[in-house]
């Protein structure tokens, strides 16, 4: 899911490839009180005041009992709502940027 409002569903192989690419540069954040976990590139985080914001995209996975799990169609919709509920609009020099508030 991206802070631009776009998303796409990936299969397990592609998800594992993305997670491998993020190895060593990733940070994660639970979406609210859900078991959904946003994993993203830590280099895409802006520190503003006492807040942290992601500009870019995150892969959403589910924390399961035996490790991570992929989301089913219903869970994708729930995760989209949770992610969208944390989006904020940052304004600087007249420009507006949508960002995910980490927290």
C-alpha positions in Angstrom: 0.0 0.0 0.0 1.2 3.4 -0.8 0.8 6.8 0.8 -0.5 7.9 -2.6 -3.6 5.7 -2.1 -2.6 3.0 -4.6 -2.1 -0.7 -3.7 -1.7 -4.0 -5.4 -1.9 -7.6 -4.1 1.2 -9.7 -4.4 1.6 -13.5 -4.1 3.7 -15.1 -1.4 6.8 -15.4 -3.6 6.8 -11.7 -4.5 6.1 -10.8 -0.8 9.2 -12.8 0.3 11.3 -11.1 -2.4 10.2 -7.7 -1.2 10.9 -8.6 2.4 14.4 -9.9 1.4 15.1 -6.6 -0.4 14.1 -4.7 2.8 16.4 -6.8 4.9 18.7 -4.5 6.9 16.8 -1.3 6.0 13.3 -2.1 7.2 11.1 -0.8 9.9 7.6 -2.0 10.8 4.4 -0.8 12.5 1.2 -2.5 13.5 -1.9 -1.1 11.9 -3.8 0.0 14.9 -4.6 -2.8 17.3 -4.8 -5.4 14.4 -2.4 -8.2 13.6 -1.6 -6.5 10.3 2.0 -5.3 10.1 3.2 -2.6 7.7 6.9 -3.2 6.7 8.7 -0.4 4.9 12.0 1.1 4.0 13.3 3.1 7.0 15.0 5.5 4.6 11.6 6.7 3.6 10.7 8.0 7.1 10.5 11.7 7.9 10.9 12.8 11.5 8.8 15.9 12.1 8.7 17.3 15.6 7.9 14.3 17.8 6.2 12.4 15.0 7.4 9.9 12.4 5.9 9.6 8.9 6.3 7.3 6.0 6.4 8.7 2.5 6.1 5.9 0.1 4.9 2.3 0.2 4.7 -0.5 2.6 4.0 -4.2 2.3 1.2 -5.4 4.6 1.5 -8.8 6.2 -0.2 -10.5 9.1 1.6 -11.6 12.2 0.6 -15.2 12.8 1.3 -17.7 15.5 4.0 -19.5 13.5 5.4 -16.3 11.8 4.1 -14.1 9.1 1.1 -14.9 6.9 -0.5 -13.5 3.7 -3.8 -11.7 3.9 -7.0 -13.0 2.3 -9.3 -10.8 0.3 -11.4 -9.7 3.3 -8.2 -8.9 5.3 -6.9 -6.8 2.5 -9.9 -4.6 2.7 -9.6 -4.3 6.5 -5.9 -3.5 6.2 -6.6 -0.8 3.6 -9.0 0.9 6.0 -6.5 0.7 8.9 -3.7 2.1 6.7 -5.9 4.9 5.2 -7.0 5.8 8.7 -3.4 6.7 9.6 -2.7 8.9 6.5 -2.0 12.5 7.2 -1.4 15.4 4.9 2.0 17.2 5.4 2.3 20.7 4.1 5.6 22.5 3.4 6.2 25.5 1.2 2.7 25.2 -0.3 3.1 21.6 -1.3 1.0 18.8 0.2 2.3 15.3 0.7 0.3 12.3 1.9 2.1 10.3 4.6 1.5 7.4 6.9 1.8 8.3 10.5 4.0 5.7 12.3 3.0 5.1 15.8 
